[in-house]
Amino acid sequence: MKTKYLKILILIAAFFIAISSSFAQEELTVAEKKALKKEIKAYKKNPELYKDVKVKNEKKIAVMETELESLRNQLSTEWSKVDSLKNIIAESEQTIDEFEKSSIDCGQVPSQGTVYSVQIGNFNKLDLRSTFNTGKGLRTENYTGGNAYLIGNFNSAEEAIKFADNIKKLGITNAFVTQYIDGSRNVGYDAAKGN
């Protein structure tokens, strides 16, 4: 029996030596030493208690190792997603670069390559350059069953009315001003009445 207790005592001592060697850089205080000695005495008196503690700790370690492996797998998956997103961003940036290189500024004739333009008039007394050279181009819209052709996105009704009056001088006498609020056409708008 004494050899059994001696083996258990040696095992407990080895356990605490292993633990204390991992904390070798930190000196134990007197209170900590007393607490450890008391714990060792408790294990001497009840070796089953030591065994239970050891088994519980081994189970906790196994659970933590499983959780750690799961977290490593999740991290690996997330890094794969990051890599995939980086590839998508790189491809998008390349596509944007290609579009920017191939785009033509409609307000100017490109210095290289062949392009074609349609001249709609040449007027000495009508100057619409301020409208067309500021990016206020032509667009179409399906409206009341027909194709409406609209020019510009003016910031004020006065500016749009002035442009409509100039267009009427070109012979397009049914030109009128429309209003859009948050992207939707205000059907009841009448520029002449101001509402």
N, C-alpha and C positions, 0 to 999 in steps of 0.2 A: 504494500500500500504506500509506504513511504517513497518508494522509487516512482510510483505513479504520480504522487504529488510533486516530487522533485522534478519530474519531466514537465509537468504542467507549469510549475514555477519557472523553469528554464525557458519554456515556450513563451510564457507571459513576459518574462524579462527580455527575451529576444525581440518580442513584439514592441515593447516600449523602447528598447534600444534602437530599433529600426525607425520608430516614429521620432524619437528624440534626435537621431542622427540627421533626419531630414530637416530638423529645426536647429541644427548644430550651431548655426551662426547666431541664433538668439539664445542668450543665457536665460535659464529658468530662474524665476524669482523663488524666494524661500516658500512662499505660499503655494506656488505651482508645484514645487518639489513635494511638499507635504500632501497636496491633493493627489499627486500621482502615487505616492507611497500608500496612501489610504486606499486608493483604487486597487493597487496590486494586492494589498491585504484582503480586500473583499473578494478578489478573484481567487486567492489562495484558499479562502474558506469555502467558496462556491465555484468550482471549475465549470459547472454547467452554465453559469451566468456568463463566463468568458466565452464559452462556446456559442451561446445564443447571440452575444454581441458580435462575435466574429462572423457568424452566418448572416445576421442582419446586414452587417457592413458589406459583405460579399454580394448580397442581393442588391443593395443600393448601388454598389459599384457597377454591377452588371446592367441594371436599369439605366444608369447614367451613361454607360458606354453605348448602349442601344440608342438612347436619345441623341448622343453625340454623333453617332453614325448617321442617324436620320437627318440631323441638322446639316451634316456635311453633304449629304445627298441633295437636300433642299438648296443649299448654297451653290452646289455645282449646277443644279437646274437653273437657278436664278442667273448665274454667270453665263450660262448658255443663252438665256434670253437676252441678257445685256449684249453679248456678242452678236446675236441675231439683229437686235435693234441697231447696233453700230453699223452693221452691213446695210440695213435698210436706209439709214441716214446717209451713208456714203453713196449709195445708189441714187437716192433722192437728190443729193447735192450735185452729183454728176449730171442727172437729168435736168436740173435747174440750170446748170452751166451750159448744157447743150441748147436749151431753150433760149437762154439769154444770148448766146452766140448767134442763133439762127433767127432771132426776132428782128423785125424791121420797124424802125421808128417811122410811123406814118406821117409825121410832120416834116421829115427830111428825106432826101434821096440818099441812099447808101453810097458810100464812096467806092465800093467794089461790087461787082456782079451786075446782072441785068435785071431791071424791074420795069414795070409798065404802069402808067397812070392814065386816068380818064379825065380829060379837061371838060368841065361842065359850063364853062363860060369864060369870057375875058371882058371885064367891065372897067371902064375908066372912072366912073362916078360911084362905084360901089366897092367898099373895102371891108372884107370879112376876115382878114388875116388874124385879127385879135381873137376871133372865135375858133377858127380851125387850127391855129398854131399853138393852142393851149391844151390840146388833148381832148377837146369837146367834139368828138367825132359823130358819125352817123350810125344809127341803130334802127332795128325794125322790131315791130311788136304786133301780134295778132290782136286786133281790136274790132269789135262788132262785126266779125266775119270777114274782115279784110286785113290787108297788110298795111299797117301804119308805119310811116317812115319818120323818124324823129332825129333831130340834131341837137346835141348839147345836153349838158347838165349845168344849168345856170344857177347861181347862188341867190339871185333876186328876180322877182317878176319883171321889174323894170328892164333889166338886162335882157331877159327873154323876149319881152315885147319889142324892144328895139331891134333885136335880131329878126324877129318875125316880120317886122315892117320892112327890113332890108330884103328879106326873102321874097316878099310880095312884089318888090321892085323888079325881081327877076321874072315875074310873070306867074308865080305860084300864088295865086290870089286867095286860095282857101287855107293858107298857113295860119295856124293859131297856136296859142300857148297852152300847154297842159301842166298840171301840177301832180307831183308824186309825194306822198307822205309815207315814210318808212318803207319805201320800195313799192307801194301800192298806188295805182292811179286814182286820183280824186275826180270822179266822173262829173260831179256837180260844179267843178271849178270854172269860173268865168273871169278871165283876166281883165276884160273890159269893165266889169263891175267890181273887181278887186276881191272876189270871194270864191 
